[in-house]
Amino acid sequence: QVQLVESGGGLVQPGGSLRLSCAASGSAFSLYDMAWYRQAPGKQRELVADITREGNTNYANSVKGRFTISRDNAKNAVYLQMNNLKPEDTGVYYCNAIPPTWYNPTDYWGQGTQVTVSS
């Protein structure tokens, strides 16, 4: 079983920054692809960024140039650095862990952390 514990959300003004953290339990973290999703009020959950076990990254067009996903396998952690935040970035951000399909068909989700961007 994998447990994901998130932190770092909060209230910031437009143009501000936040750094989200996701700490994973277990012993196979380095094998997992990791991702951040978000869900705005009244909207569907969307992929924000992901990082493979090899370190390749991908970003939603809406956050390119502003957000950076990274991982630290020694700490079993993944991060999302969010800069130049906009009101439309507001939502609940979820950490997602995806095992190799040959290893485990089940992916895991964190509890979510609220990010609010407002004046």
C-alpha positions in Angstrom: 0.0 0.0 0.0 1.1 3.6 -0.7 0.1 6.6 1.4 0.5 10.1 0.0 0.7 13.0 2.4 0.4 16.5 1.0 1.3 19.9 2.4 2.0 23.5 1.3 -1.4 24.7 0.2 -2.8 28.0 1.3 -4.0 31.5 0.4 -1.8 33.7 -1.7 -2.3 36.9 -3.7 -2.1 36.9 -7.5 1.5 36.9 -8.6 2.6 35.0 -5.4 4.2 31.6 -5.0 3.6 28.4 -3.3 5.5 25.1 -3.0 3.4 22.0 -2.7 5.0 18.8 -1.2 3.8 15.2 -1.4 5.5 12.6 0.8 5.0 9.0 -0.1 5.2 5.9 2.0 6.5 2.6 0.8 9.7 1.3 -0.6 9.2 1.5 -4.4 8.8 5.3 -4.9 11.6 5.5 -7.5 9.6 3.1 -9.7 6.5 5.4 -9.7 5.5 8.1 -12.1 4.2 11.0 -10.1 1.7 13.7 -11.0 -0.2 16.7 -9.7 -3.8 17.2 -10.5 -6.2 20.0 -9.5 -9.9 20.5 -9.4 -11.3 24.0 -9.4 -14.8 24.7 -7.9 -17.4 23.4 -10.3 -14.8 21.9 -12.7 -13.5 18.5 -13.5 -10.2 17.4 -12.2 -7.3 18.1 -14.6 -3.7 17.1 -14.9 -1.3 19.9 -14.0 2.1 18.3 -14.3 3.7 14.9 -14.2 7.2 13.5 -13.8 8.3 10.0 -14.8 10.6 7.8 -12.8 13.3 8.8 -15.3 12.7 12.5 -14.6 10.9 13.5 -17.7 8.3 16.2 -17.1 5.1 17.4 -18.7 2.9 20.4 -18.0 -0.5 21.6 -18.8 -0.4 24.5 -21.2 -2.0 26.8 -18.6 0.9 26.4 -16.2 3.9 26.1 -18.5 6.6 28.6 -17.6 5.1 29.1 -14.1 5.0 25.7 -12.4 7.9 23.2 -11.9 7.5 19.6 -10.8 10.4 17.8 -9.3 11.1 14.7 -7.2 13.5 13.6 -4.6 13.7 9.8 -4.5 15.9 9.8 -1.4 13.0 11.5 0.4 10.2 9.7 -1.3 8.8 13.1 -2.2 7.5 15.1 -5.2 7.1 18.8 -5.3 5.2 21.4 -7.3 6.7 24.9 -7.3 4.1 27.4 -8.3 5.1 30.9 -9.3 3.2 33.8 -10.7 -0.1 32.4 -9.4 -3.3 33.4 -11.0 -6.9 33.3 -9.7 -7.6 30.6 -12.1 -5.1 28.4 -10.4 -7.4 28.2 -7.4 -8.5 24.6 -6.6 -7.8 21.5 -4.7 -4.4 20.0 -5.7 -4.0 16.2 -5.6 -0.8 14.1 -5.6 -1.0 11.0 -7.7 1.3 8.0 -7.8 1.3 5.7 -10.8 3.1 2.3 -10.5 4.5 0.6 -13.6 1.6 -1.3 -15.1 3.4 -4.6 -14.9 4.0 -4.0 -11.2 0.7 -2.8 -9.9 -2.5 -1.8 -11.8 -3.6 0.5 -8.9 -2.6 4.2 -8.7 -2.8 6.2 -5.5 -4.1 9.6 -4.6 -3.4 12.1 -1.8 -6.0 13.7 0.3 -5.8 17.0 -1.6 -4.6 20.4 -0.5 -6.4 23.7 -1.1 -4.8 26.5 -3.1 -6.6 29.8 -3.2 -5.3 32.7 -5.2 -7.2 35.9 -4.4 -6.7 39.5 -3.6 
